Amino acid sequence: MNAASHPLDPRRLLASPWAYRTAQALIRGAASYRILAEEYLKARSGERVLDIGCGPADLLAHLPDVDYVGFDASPRYIEWARKRHGERGRFLCRTLDEAELMELGAGSFDLAIAYGLVHHLDDAEARSFFELARSALRPTGRLVTIDGCYLPEQSGFVRMLLQRDRGQHVRRPEAYRELAAAAFASVTADLRGDLLRMPYSLIVMECRE
């Protein structure tokens, strides 16, 4: 039995929405989502928001009255999101692709969010993701991504945590930016080590046409 197949492996446990949200509450605390919403997402009432890989959609509680669409491949996460948020958004249990996007309205979203998604994708998948996200946005729209990242100066403890993440493609900041820049003309990035209760390195990117 390998580590990932062990019944007590964290990667399996976190497939449960309850376990995931409990872990997130312990790691992030109450302020993390609020800081992301206020400093980076900056969603305004009435905007169309696309949350790709939304999980249980915890970010939605920190957004104003927006036209929200969340995608996630986990039925358990989507069921939780629907029960918790009800009519505040649409929660779709599938992977976003071009056909789905055409049905929703390509080029109609003001904001796309990918929280903890890109580090689950290999380079080819990441390039496809950034292209799809760009096609979802209005010309004035933005994509905001948040992922763990490796830094030269980070501690061995932080690096160990990143190596044990469920996502197998944690990168250095320049690698994330290069992937995003293949689809977006403007890519800015902030490196944050203060968004979680434990030491952890995050990169928050804002991508625009």
N, C-alpha and C positions, 0 to 999 in steps of 0.2 A: 504493500500500500504506500503510494507516495504521499507527500505532505498535503497536497491539495485535495486528495480524496479522503483524508481522515475526517471523521464526523465532527471533530472539534477544531478543525482548521478555520481560522478567522475568515478566509475567503468564502467558505461554505456558510458559515454562520451569518455573514452579512447579507446573504441572499434573502434573509427574512427581513421584511420592512421594520418589524419591531426591534430586532437586533441592530439593524443599520441605524435607525433613528436614535436608539439609546446610545450607540457608540458615537454618533455625530454630536449628540447633546453633551456627552462627556468631553469630547475632543474640542469641539468648536465653542461651546458656550453660547450664551444668548446674543452676544455682540457680533459674531462673525458674519452671519447673514445680513444683519442690519448694515454693517460697514460696507459689505459688497454692494448691497442695494443702493446705499446713499452715495458712495464714492465712485462706483464703477458702472452699475447698471443704469441708474438715473432714469428709470422708466417714468413716463408721464401718463396721467389718466387718459384713457381712450386709445393708447397706442396698441398696435398688434405685437405680441411677444411670442416668440417661438423658443421653447425650451427643449433642447435636443439631448436626450438621455436624462430626463427630468427626475428619475427615481421616484420617491414619494412626494415630490413637488414641494418640498419644504420652503424653497425660496418664494413661492407664491404668497405666503403669509406676510412677506415684507415688501410686496409690490402694491402700488395703488390699483385702482379699478381699471385694469387693462383687459384687452381681448387676448386671452392666454390660450396657447395650444402647447401641450406637453406630450412628448414622445418617449416611450421607454419600452424595451423588449421584455421586461419582466412583468408577467401578469400580476404578481403579488404586489409589486410597487404601484402599478396603475390602479389596482383595486383599492389600495390604501389611499392614494391620492383622491380618487373619486369619493370615497367615504368622508375624507377629511375636508375636502374643499368644495364638494358638491357642484353647484352651478357657477362657481367662480371661473371655471375654465373647461376646456375639452382635454381629455386625457386618453391618448391613443396607445394601445398596446401593440406596437409594431415598430419596425425600423423605418426611419424616414428615408424615402428614396425620391427619385425625380417624379414618378407617377403620383405619389402622395402629395408632393409639393405642388404639382400642377393643380390637383384637386383643391388644395387649400388656398392657392393663389400665389404663384411665384411672383417675386418682386413686390410683395404687398406688406412685408413685415418691417416694423421700425427697429426691432431689437431681436437678435438671436442670442441665446445663452447656451453655453456648453460647460457645465460645471463638472470637472473631474472626468471628462470624456476623452480628450485627445491622447492622454497617456495610456489609454486602452487600445489605441489604434496603431498599427504599423505605419511606415511612411506612406505607402501607397494608399492605404485606407484614410490616413489623415489628409492627404492631398485631395482625395475625392470628397471628404467631409467639408473642407474649406471651400471647394468649388460649389458644393450644394448649398452651403450656408450663404455664400455670396449671392447665388441665384434666388434665394428666398427673400433677400432684403430689397427695400426701396433704394434708390440712388443715395439717399441721405441716411440710410440705415447703418446699424453697427452690429458687429459680432463681438461678444465678450466671452473669453474662455478663461478657466481657472484650473490649473494643474500643478501637481508637485513637480519640482525640478531639482536637478543636481547643480551644486555650486562648488567652485574650487575651495572656498573657505569654510564650508559647512562641516559640522562635527561628524565624527564617525557614527554617533548615535542617530543623527538625522539621516545620514546615508543608509544606515541599516533599516530604518523605518521605510524609506523610499523603496529600498530593494524588496521589502516584504509587502508592498502595496499590491492590491489585486490587479492593477494595470501593469503590464509587462513592458511598457515602452516609455518609462520616465526618461526625460531628455534634459540636456543643458538648455539654457534660455535661447542661445543662438540657433539651436536646431528647431525649437518651436517656432521662432520668428521666421526662419527660412521657409518652413512649410506653409505658414500663413501668407507670407509675401508672394508665394506663387499664385495666389488667388486674389489678394487684396493689395491695393496701391499703398495704403497707409497702415502700418502695424506699429503700435506703441506697446510697451511692456513695463509693468511694475513688478519688482521682486519684493515679496512680503514674507517676513518671518514672524509676524505678530498677530496673525489672524486666528491662530489656534491656541488652545491652552497648553499645548506641548510644543517643544521645538520642532519646527517643520518649515521647509522652504516651498513657497508657492510662487508661481508666475501668473499674473493677471494680464491678459492681452486684450487690447481693443483694436479691432480690425475694421477698416472702412475702404470703400472704393476710392 
